């Protein structure tokens, strides 16, 4: 397969070269360059045994089930037209389509993901660069949990999930057009507890890629004077909302209604004080007050259907604190906030005191943003998704 792919990309390179030469303009005219690159990537790795269902599927002596993934991607190479591009050593970003094939396809399906990605170098040289990459998207085509036909799949219970990918890679330029890459990374799939059970699926893989630029000739990067960075503080006030599904474990309803469960509202307010210490980084501290309807919840049966019991408001409250880190990429930020609960009423089946929040936010106005965060615990199990809007005051 890789041999055929390699020959195909070489053919594409020759075809684009001939096409551009045939349509080339005089030397003194303006030549448009798209700075677009097509890439094929193959992931070869394992499904991490993070829940009972996945452990039961393991067939390898090392305890992990095999999987293979394939991605076709279109990337835009930045050239330094804006200062942030130069600061990030001329990153690329784009869109991709991904499909995975697991050892036990019958119970997991062949998921397909559509995602966006951001790829930037740690180090860049003439012919090679060492990169890190972040990807985020949505996945569909799962063979998800079904109490009758697929009762053991507690990893994926919805036909659509979030796709989160992170990794590092080394890319080497083979010619003016072709580049070979090899890397390593992790991928997480989850529905954010919008439908239970939701233990999630986590993979680790070696990633091999072959890319072909659509332009003729080497990319030229622009440099501009970089002003000295002046640090500043910001106070961020944000609110979020979401939902969390809870299954009914009692009697009095049929299995279909029992497994549908009840959806509870989750919402909260966060206050964060950040200091931006460089063009790339912000660090800070914050506090969240939240209402989690699924916490200390009770489900009642009324007329053959499920309903949430009416309980005191304070039974669902929680207070937590967190350190905060933001990776600032122009108007976009990647947010990482490990949190600790200071207060919440004790209940059965509580999530751990330590949680993790990771997400992205986008400033559509200078000081106002929207975002999406995934709240998790144990570093691999999703708790719920936060849809966020916020505003900041800088000084």
Buried (B, 14 or more C-beta within 10 A) or exposed (E): EEEEEBEEBBEBBEEBBEEBEEEEEEEEEEEEBEBBBBBBBBBEBBBBBBBEBBBEBBEEEEEBBBBBBBBEBEBBBBBBEEBBBBBBBBBBBBBBBBBBBBBBEEBBBEBBBEBBBBBBBEEBEEEBBBBBBBBBBEBBBBBBBEEEEBEEBBBBBBBBBBBBBBBEBBBEBBEBBBBBBEBBBBBBBBBBBBBBBBBBBBBBBEBBBBBBBBBBEEBEBEEEEEEEEEEEBBBBEBBBBBBBBBBBEEEEBEEEBBBBBBBBBBBBBBBBBBEBEEBBEBBBBBBBEBBBBBBBBEBBBEEEEBEBEEEEEEBBBBEBEBBBBBBBBEEBBBBBBBBEBEEBEEEEEEBEEEBBBBBBBEBEEEEEBBBBBBBBBEEBBBBBBBBBBBEBEEE
